[in-house]
Amino acid sequence: MAGPAMSSLLSLSCSDSAGQQGRDHETVVGGVEGLVLPGSDDPAGLYPIRAGDGKRYFIYKAFLAVSASAAPFATVSVTRPASARVLYGSPSRIGELMGASSGQALIEASRSRVRLPACGPRFTGFAGGIIVTGPACVTFEVSSPSARAATVSVPIGPGKC
């Protein structure tokens, strides 16, 4: 999954969001809710996808929400493993990519970092997920101009961190 385009920043706008959300009582990391999810280590949560070359990947769907306290935005970066990527966008765009006959478009649209804007007084939600080549312990760094940077490791599929 490496390459110049893959490592660049995916920057979303408020029009890409699923709207304002109430706090869901999940762990907030660096102003972002949704990275630490109970059950992320369950293999049933991994959806297999295939790239155009036949290589198999898995996507774990994870809805992220940015706190207004992280305004104007929060950046979620995958720090390891190097092969893990994130993919976020408008609900219609993510639905379109998930509905494609091949996972190639998902792989091509994924990045190692995503910038999510805080768009109102509550949490701003974004549809998407985490793409891995197999079960992994994925480490994220979450940073924002207005919140202290934080790091969290999350098991995606069966595994421990």
Buried (B, 14 or more C-beta within 10 A) or exposed (E): BEEEEBBEEBBBEEEBBBEBBEEEEBEBBBBBBBBBBEEBBBEEBBBEBBBEEEEEBBBBBBBBBBBBEBBEBBBBBBBEEEBBBBBBBBBEBBEEBBEEEEBBBBBBBBBBBBBBBBBBEBBBBBBBBBBBBBBBBBBBBBBBEBBEBBEBBBBBBEBEE
